[in-house]
């Protein structure tokens, strides 16, 4: 499996499992999902993050997988050390 367009997702209902705030982080997650043959979609989305100056809005890469594979994907993300952008 690999990356697909979100409107061409064949895994049934898609659910957001992670949002990456940096390009390098998104590329590592793509490698992780490709290495585990996970079908996923990526969509550019806004998210809020706190800084010392308050809360700011940023753009990030949101990763979607099928509902059936969501827990598996969250587990491999945690095992790889990607917890900051996890969406439960």
N, CA, C and O atoms as CSV, one atom per row, in Angstrom:
chain,resi,resn,atom,element,x,y,z
A,1,UNK,N,N,0.840,-1.180,0.000
A,1,UNK,CA,C,0.000,0.000,0.000
A,1,UNK,C,C,0.885,1.243,0.000
A,1,UNK,O,O,2.099,1.166,0.186
A,2,UNK,N,N,0.252,2.369,-0.211
A,2,UNK,CA,C,1.015,3.603,-0.263
A,2,UNK,C,C,0.083,4.796,-0.104
A,2,UNK,O,O,-1.091,4.661,0.240
A,3,UNK,N,N,0.645,5.955,-0.364
A,3,UNK,CA,C,-0.116,7.198,-0.267
A,3,UNK,C,C,-1.125,7.284,-1.403
A,3,UNK,O,O,-0.814,6.977,-2.554
A,4,UNK,N,N,-2.337,7.707,-1.061
A,4,UNK,CA,C,-3.400,7.905,-2.040
A,4,UNK,C,C,-4.042,9.265,-1.783
A,4,UNK,O,O,-3.878,9.850,-0.713
A,5,UNK,N,N,-4.766,9.752,-2.769
A,5,UNK,CA,C,-5.540,10.977,-2.576
A,5,UNK,C,C,-6.681,10.678,-1.622
A,5,UNK,O,O,-7.247,9.585,-1.649
A,6,UNK,N,N,-7.016,11.631,-0.787
A,6,UNK,CA,C,-8.027,11.375,0.241
A,6,UNK,C,C,-9.386,11.022,-0.366
A,6,UNK,O,O,-10.151,10.278,0.249
A,7,UNK,N,N,-9.699,11.528,-1.538
A,7,UNK,CA,C,-10.976,11.192,-2.172
A,7,UNK,C,C,-10.932,9.855,-2.918
A,7,UNK,O,O,-11.957,9.403,-3.429
A,8,UNK,N,N,-9.759,9.220,-2.986
A,8,UNK,CA,C,-9.619,7.912,-3.634
A,8,UNK,C,C,-9.291,6.823,-2.621
A,8,UNK,O,O,-8.831,5.745,-2.998
A,9,UNK,N,N,-9.517,7.088,-1.369
A,9,UNK,CA,C,-9.162,6.165,-0.299
A,9,UNK,C,C,-9.995,4.898,-0.413
A,9,UNK,O,O,-11.224,4.962,-0.375
A,10,UNK,N,N,-9.340,3.739,-0.552
A,10,UNK,CA,C,-10.071,2.484,-0.752
A,10,UNK,C,C,-10.312,1.725,0.543
A,10,UNK,O,O,-10.999,0.703,0.538
A,11,UNK,N,N,-9.761,2.203,1.650
A,11,UNK,CA,C,-9.885,1.479,2.912
A,11,UNK,C,C,-11.162,1.749,3.666
A,11,UNK,O,O,-11.201,1.535,4.878
A,12,UNK,N,N,-12.219,2.213,3.004
A,12,UNK,CA,C,-13.461,2.539,3.691
A,12,UNK,C,C,-13.369,3.911,4.316
A,12,UNK,O,O,-12.759,4.816,3.746
A,13,UNK,N,N,-13.967,4.077,5.482
A,13,UNK,CA,C,-13.944,5.361,6.173
A,13,UNK,C,C,-12.536,5.688,6.658
A,13,UNK,O,O,-11.867,4.847,7.259
A,14,UNK,N,N,-12.093,6.909,6.394
A,14,UNK,CA,C,-10.753,7.338,6.809
A,14,UNK,C,C,-10.846,8.170,8.079
A,14,UNK,O,O,-11.813,8.902,8.291
A,15,UNK,N,N,-9.822,8.045,8.921
A,15,UNK,CA,C,-9.765,8.775,10.177
A,15,UNK,C,C,-8.371,9.382,10.321
A,15,UNK,O,O,-7.373,8.768,9.945
A,16,UNK,N,N,-8.317,10.591,10.869
A,16,UNK,CA,C,-7.044,11.271,11.071
A,16,UNK,C,C,-6.343,10.672,12.289
A,16,UNK,O,O,-6.937,10.543,13.359
A,17,UNK,N,N,-5.066,10.307,12.110
A,17,UNK,CA,C,-4.313,9.715,13.218
A,17,UNK,C,C,-3.112,10.551,13.644
A,17,UNK,O,O,-2.600,10.369,14.748
A,18,UNK,N,N,-2.653,11.466,12.787
A,18,UNK,CA,C,-1.450,12.226,13.122
A,18,UNK,C,C,-1.411,13.511,12.316
A,18,UNK,O,O,-1.892,13.559,11.184
A,19,UNK,N,N,-0.831,14.559,12.908
A,19,UNK,CA,C,-0.555,15.782,12.167
A,19,UNK,C,C,0.899,16.159,12.402
A,19,UNK,O,O,1.337,16.365,13.534
A,20,UNK,N,N,1.626,16.243,11.306
A,20,UNK,CA,C,3.053,16.573,11.357
A,20,UNK,C,C,3.225,18.063,11.118
A,20,UNK,O,O,2.674,18.619,10.168
A,21,UNK,N,N,3.990,18.701,11.984
A,21,UNK,CA,C,4.191,20.132,11.883
A,21,UNK,C,C,5.362,20.543,11.011
A,21,UNK,O,O,5.497,21.716,10.661
A,22,UNK,N,N,6.216,19.581,10.656
A,22,UNK,CA,C,7.392,19.889,9.837
A,22,UNK,C,C,7.463,18.915,8.667
A,22,UNK,O,O,7.019,17.771,8.768
A,23,UNK,N,N,8.024,19.379,7.569
A,23,UNK,CA,C,8.153,18.534,6.379
A,23,UNK,C,C,8.988,17.294,6.664
A,23,UNK,O,O,8.631,16.197,6.235
A,24,UNK,N,N,10.093,17.455,7.383
A,24,UNK,CA,C,10.964,16.315,7.683
A,24,UNK,C,C,10.211,15.267,8.502
A,24,UNK,O,O,10.379,14.068,8.282
A,25,UNK,N,N,9.395,15.711,9.430
A,25,UNK,CA,C,8.593,14.786,10.244
A,25,UNK,C,C,7.585,14.050,9.368
A,25,UNK,O,O,7.407,12.841,9.510
A,26,UNK,N,N,6.930,14.764,8.473
A,26,UNK,CA,C,5.961,14.143,7.568
A,26,UNK,C,C,6.626,13.101,6.676
A,26,UNK,O,O,6.055,12.039,6.429
A,27,UNK,N,N,7.815,13.394,6.198
A,27,UNK,CA,C,8.532,12.442,5.353
A,27,UNK,C,C,8.895,11.176,6.128
A,27,UNK,O,O,8.833,10.077,5.577
A,28,UNK,N,N,9.269,11.319,7.388
A,28,UNK,CA,C,9.577,10.141,8.213
A,28,UNK,C,C,8.336,9.295,8.449
A,28,UNK,O,O,8.416,8.066,8.456
A,29,UNK,N,N,7.202,9.930,8.642
A,29,UNK,CA,C,5.963,9.179,8.849
A,29,UNK,C,C,5.556,8.471,7.563
A,29,UNK,O,O,5.073,7.340,7.604
A,30,UNK,N,N,5.747,9.122,6.431
A,30,UNK,CA,C,5.479,8.452,5.157
A,30,UNK,C,C,6.352,7.209,5.005
A,30,UNK,O,O,5.868,6.157,4.587
A,31,UNK,N,N,7.629,7.326,5.341
A,31,UNK,CA,C,8.529,6.167,5.285
A,31,UNK,C,C,8.047,5.060,6.219
A,31,UNK,O,O,8.071,3.884,5.856
A,32,UNK,N,N,7.614,5.430,7.410
A,32,UNK,CA,C,7.119,4.456,8.387
A,32,UNK,C,C,5.892,3.730,7.852
A,32,UNK,O,O,5.829,2.501,7.896
A,33,UNK,N,N,4.923,4.477,7.349
A,33,UNK,CA,C,3.706,3.863,6.812
A,33,UNK,C,C,4.010,3.017,5.574
A,33,UNK,O,O,3.468,1.921,5.428
A,34,UNK,N,N,4.867,3.513,4.684
A,34,UNK,CA,C,5.231,2.727,3.503
A,34,UNK,C,C,5.930,1.436,3.898
A,34,UNK,O,O,5.701,0.395,3.283
A,35,UNK,N,N,6.781,1.492,4.920
A,35,UNK,CA,C,7.484,0.311,5.396
A,35,UNK,C,C,6.574,-0.733,6.018
A,35,UNK,O,O,6.921,-1.913,6.067
A,36,UNK,N,N,5.410,-0.304,6.493
A,36,UNK,CA,C,4.427,-1.226,7.083
A,36,UNK,C,C,3.262,-1.484,6.129
A,36,UNK,O,O,2.225,-2.000,6.546
A,37,UNK,N,N,3.423,-1.132,4.858
A,37,UNK,CA,C,2.414,-1.306,3.809
A,37,UNK,C,C,1.028,-0.796,4.218
A,37,UNK,O,O,0.018,-1.473,4.032
A,38,UNK,N,N,1.011,0.407,4.776
A,38,UNK,CA,C,-0.240,1.036,5.190
A,38,UNK,C,C,-0.716,1.968,4.086
A,38,UNK,O,O,0.058,2.779,3.578
A,39,UNK,N,N,-1.984,1.854,3.714
A,39,UNK,CA,C,-2.577,2.817,2.793
A,39,UNK,C,C,-2.955,4.048,3.618
A,39,UNK,O,O,-3.626,3.935,4.644
A,40,UNK,N,N,-2.524,5.217,3.163
A,40,UNK,CA,C,-2.771,6.443,3.911
A,40,UNK,C,C,-2.983,7.601,2.951
A,40,UNK,O,O,-2.588,7.549,1.787
A,41,UNK,N,N,-3.609,8.631,3.460
A,41,UNK,CA,C,-3.807,9.873,2.714
A,41,UNK,C,C,-3.221,11.002,3.535
A,41,UNK,O,O,-3.182,10.935,4.764
A,42,UNK,N,N,-2.766,12.038,2.852
A,42,UNK,CA,C,-2.194,13.211,3.517
A,42,UNK,C,C,-2.950,14.433,3.023
A,42,UNK,O,O,-3.206,14.586,1.828
A,43,UNK,N,N,-3.301,15.300,3.966
A,43,UNK,CA,C,-4.015,16.516,3.637
A,43,UNK,C,C,-3.417,17.677,4.426
A,43,UNK,O,O,-3.116,17.522,5.610
A,44,UNK,N,N,-3.242,18.820,3.801
A,44,UNK,CA,C,-2.729,19.999,4.484
A,44,UNK,C,C,-3.844,20.595,5.335
A,44,UNK,O,O,-4.920,20.910,4.828
A,45,UNK,N,N,-3.577,20.751,6.645
A,45,UNK,CA,C,-4.581,21.259,7.569
A,45,UNK,C,C,-3.949,22.207,8.574
A,45,UNK,O,O,-2.744,22.160,8.824
A,46,UNK,N,N,-4.775,23.062,9.142
A,46,UNK,CA,C,-4.330,23.987,10.182
A,46,UNK,C,C,-4.433,23.322,11.543
A,46,UNK,O,O,-5.299,22.481,11.779
A,47,UNK,N,N,-3.523,23.719,12.438
A,47,UNK,CA,C,-3.596,23.262,13.824
A,47,UNK,C,C,-3.089,24.377,14.724
A,47,UNK,O,O,-2.358,25.263,14.280
A,48,UNK,N,N,-3.480,24.327,15.986
A,48,UNK,CA,C,-3.069,25.321,16.973
A,48,UNK,C,C,-1.985,24.741,17.857
A,48,UNK,O,O,-2.038,23.571,18.234
A,49,UNK,N,N,-0.995,25.569,18.187
A,49,UNK,CA,C,0.086,25.132,19.077
A,49,UNK,C,C,0.453,26.290,19.996
A,49,UNK,O,O,0.474,27.453,19.592
A,50,UNK,N,N,0.741,25.936,21.237
A,50,UNK,CA,C,1.141,26.946,22.203
A,50,UNK,C,C,2.621,27.242,22.132
A,50,UNK,O,O,3.445,26.341,21.968
A,51,UNK,N,N,2.948,28.511,22.257
A,51,UNK,CA,C,4.338,28.953,22.308
A,51,UNK,C,C,4.476,29.871,23.517
A,51,UNK,O,O,3.500,30.110,24.228
A,52,UNK,N,N,5.660,30.378,23.752
A,52,UNK,CA,C,5.856,31.298,24.866
A,52,UNK,C,C,5.106,32.608,24.634
A,52,UNK,O,O,4.891,33.373,25.574
A,53,UNK,N,N,4.712,32.868,23.404
A,53,UNK,CA,C,3.998,34.094,23.060
A,53,UNK,C,C,2.486,33.895,23.001
A,53,UNK,O,O,1.756,34.833,22.681
A,54,UNK,N,N,2.014,32.705,23.300
A,54,UNK,CA,C,0.579,32.404,23.234
A,54,UNK,C,C,0.318,31.263,22.281
A,54,UNK,O,O,1.197,30.445,22.008
A,55,UNK,N,N,-0.897,31.216,21.780
A,55,UNK,CA,C,-1.313,30.160,20.861
A,55,UNK,C,C,-1.257,30.705,19.445
A,55,UNK,O,O,-1.745,31.801,19.168
A,56,UNK,N,N,-0.657,29.931,18.553
A,56,UNK,CA,C,-0.540,30.323,17.149
A,56,UNK,C,C,-1.107,29.240,16.252
A,56,UNK,O,O,-1.170,28.071,16.633
A,57,UNK,N,N,-1.516,29.637,15.059
A,57,UNK,CA,C,-2.032,28.684,14.080
A,57,UNK,C,C,-0.936,28.354,13.073
A,57,UNK,O,O,-0.225,29.237,12.593
A,58,UNK,N,N,-0.815,27.068,12.765
A,58,UNK,CA,C,0.204,26.581,11.842
A,58,UNK,C,C,-0.450,25.663,10.819
A,58,UNK,O,O,-1.581,25.216,11.009
A,59,UNK,N,N,0.270,25.382,9.728
A,59,UNK,CA,C,-0.168,24.406,8.736
A,59,UNK,C,C,0.641,23.136,8.935
A,59,UNK,O,O,1.848,23.188,9.176
A,60,UNK,N,N,-0.028,21.999,8.832
A,60,UNK,CA,C,0.657,20.725,9.002
A,60,UNK,C,C,0.120,19.683,8.039
A,60,UNK,O,O,-0.903,19.886,7.385
A,61,UNK,N,N,0.826,18.566,7.963
A,61,UNK,CA,C,0.415,17.442,7.123
A,61,UNK,C,C,-0.378,16.466,7.985
A,61,UNK,O,O,0.176,15.817,8.872
A,62,UNK,N,N,-1.675,16.369,7.717
A,62,UNK,CA,C,-2.550,15.465,8.463
A,62,UNK,C,C,-2.576,14.106,7.757
A,62,UNK,O,O,-2.808,14.027,6.551
A,63,UNK,N,N,-2.338,13.048,8.518
A,63,UNK,CA,C,-2.313,11.689,7.983
A,63,UNK,C,C,-3.609,10.971,8.326
A,63,UNK,O,O,-4.039,10.951,9.479
A,64,UNK,N,N,-4.222,10.383,7.309
A,64,UNK,CA,C,-5.466,9.641,7.443
A,64,UNK,C,C,-5.235,8.183,7.063
A,64,UNK,O,O,-4.505,7.888,6.117
A,65,UNK,N,N,-5.858,7.280,7.803
A,65,UNK,CA,C,-5.823,5.849,7.510
A,65,UNK,C,C,-7.241,5.304,7.667
A,65,UNK,O,O,-8.132,6.009,8.144
A,66,UNK,N,N,-7.447,4.059,7.268
A,66,UNK,CA,C,-8.772,3.464,7.449
A,66,UNK,C,C,-9.045,3.278,8.934
A,66,UNK,O,O,-8.124,3.101,9.731
A,67,UNK,N,N,-10.302,3.320,9.287
A,67,UNK,CA,C,-10.705,3.128,10.689
A,67,UNK,C,C,-10.176,1.791,11.193
A,67,UNK,O,O,-9.751,1.690,12.344
A,68,UNK,N,N,-10.195,0.768,10.348
A,68,UNK,CA,C,-9.743,-0.564,10.742
A,68,UNK,C,C,-8.259,-0.602,11.085
A,68,UNK,O,O,-7.835,-1.431,11.890
A,69,UNK,N,N,-7.460,0.285,10.484
A,69,UNK,CA,C,-6.018,0.281,10.714
A,69,UNK,C,C,-5.551,1.378,11.669
A,69,UNK,O,O,-4.351,1.505,11.915
A,70,UNK,N,N,-6.464,2.161,12.203
A,70,UNK,CA,C,-6.101,3.323,13.030
A,70,UNK,C,C,-5.290,2.923,14.263
A,70,UNK,O,O,-4.252,3.530,14.527
A,71,UNK,N,N,-5.724,1.941,15.009
A,71,UNK,CA,C,-5.003,1.547,16.231
A,71,UNK,C,C,-3.624,0.980,15.913
A,71,UNK,O,O,-2.658,1.255,16.625
A,72,UNK,N,N,-3.533,0.191,14.850
A,72,UNK,CA,C,-2.238,-0.325,14.424
A,72,UNK,C,C,-1.296,0.826,14.082
A,72,UNK,O,O,-0.134,0.824,14.488
A,73,UNK,N,N,-1.797,1.804,13.337
A,73,UNK,CA,C,-0.965,2.947,12.943
A,73,UNK,C,C,-0.545,3.779,14.148
A,73,UNK,O,O,0.598,4.230,14.220
A,74,UNK,N,N,-1.450,3.986,15.085
A,74,UNK,CA,C,-1.081,4.715,16.297
A,74,UNK,C,C,0.000,3.968,17.076
A,74,UNK,O,O,0.905,4.581,17.643
A,75,UNK,N,N,-0.102,2.656,17.098
A,75,UNK,CA,C,0.896,1.853,17.816
A,75,UNK,C,C,2.271,1.979,17.157
A,75,UNK,O,O,3.268,2.179,17.850
A,76,UNK,N,N,2.336,1.866,15.839
A,76,UNK,CA,C,3.651,1.960,15.193
A,76,UNK,C,C,4.201,3.387,15.268
A,76,UNK,O,O,5.417,3.577,15.315
A,77,UNK,N,N,3.323,4.383,15.280
A,77,UNK,CA,C,3.771,5.764,15.467
A,77,UNK,C,C,4.390,5.938,16.853
A,77,UNK,O,O,5.463,6.526,16.989
A,78,UNK,N,N,3.706,5.422,17.886
A,78,UNK,CA,C,4.233,5.517,19.264
A,78,UNK,C,C,5.571,4.794,19.386
A,78,UNK,O,O,6.514,5.319,19.979
A,79,UNK,N,N,5.651,3.596,18.827
A,79,UNK,CA,C,6.885,2.804,18.909
A,79,UNK,C,C,8.045,3.518,18.211
A,79,UNK,O,O,9.203,3.340,18.589
A,80,UNK,N,N,7.735,4.320,17.200
A,80,UNK,CA,C,8.774,5.052,16.472
A,80,UNK,C,C,9.064,6.408,17.112
A,80,UNK,O,O,9.905,7.159,16.618
A,81,UNK,N,N,8.372,6.726,18.206
A,81,UNK,CA,C,8.616,7.976,18.928
A,81,UNK,C,C,7.821,9.179,18.453
A,81,UNK,O,O,8.131,10.311,18.824
A,82,UNK,N,N,6.799,8.951,17.635
A,82,UNK,CA,C,5.957,10.039,17.154
A,82,UNK,C,C,4.688,10.116,17.994
A,82,UNK,O,O,3.680,9.492,17.665
A,83,UNK,N,N,4.741,10.880,19.072
A,83,UNK,CA,C,3.562,11.028,19.917
A,83,UNK,C,C,3.033,12.453,19.950
A,83,UNK,O,O,1.858,12.668,20.249
A,84,UNK,N,N,3.880,13.428,19.650
A,84,UNK,CA,C,3.494,14.836,19.784
A,84,UNK,C,C,2.305,15.200,18.911
A,84,UNK,O,O,1.452,15.978,19.338
A,85,UNK,N,N,2.225,14.664,17.714
A,85,UNK,CA,C,1.140,15.007,16.805
A,85,UNK,C,C,0.043,13.968,16.725
A,85,UNK,O,O,-0.803,14.019,15.832
A,86,UNK,N,N,0.052,13.011,17.668
A,86,UNK,CA,C,-0.938,11.924,17.657
A,86,UNK,C,C,-2.337,12.452,17.885
A,86,UNK,O,O,-2.555,13.316,18.735
A,87,UNK,N,N,-3.283,11.933,17.127
A,87,UNK,CA,C,-4.693,12.289,17.277
A,87,UNK,C,C,-5.444,11.013,17.619
A,87,UNK,O,O,-5.486,10.069,16.831
A,88,UNK,N,N,-6.033,11.000,18.802
A,88,UNK,CA,C,-6.764,9.805,19.264
A,88,UNK,C,C,-8.236,9.881,18.937
A,88,UNK,O,O,-8.988,8.960,19.255
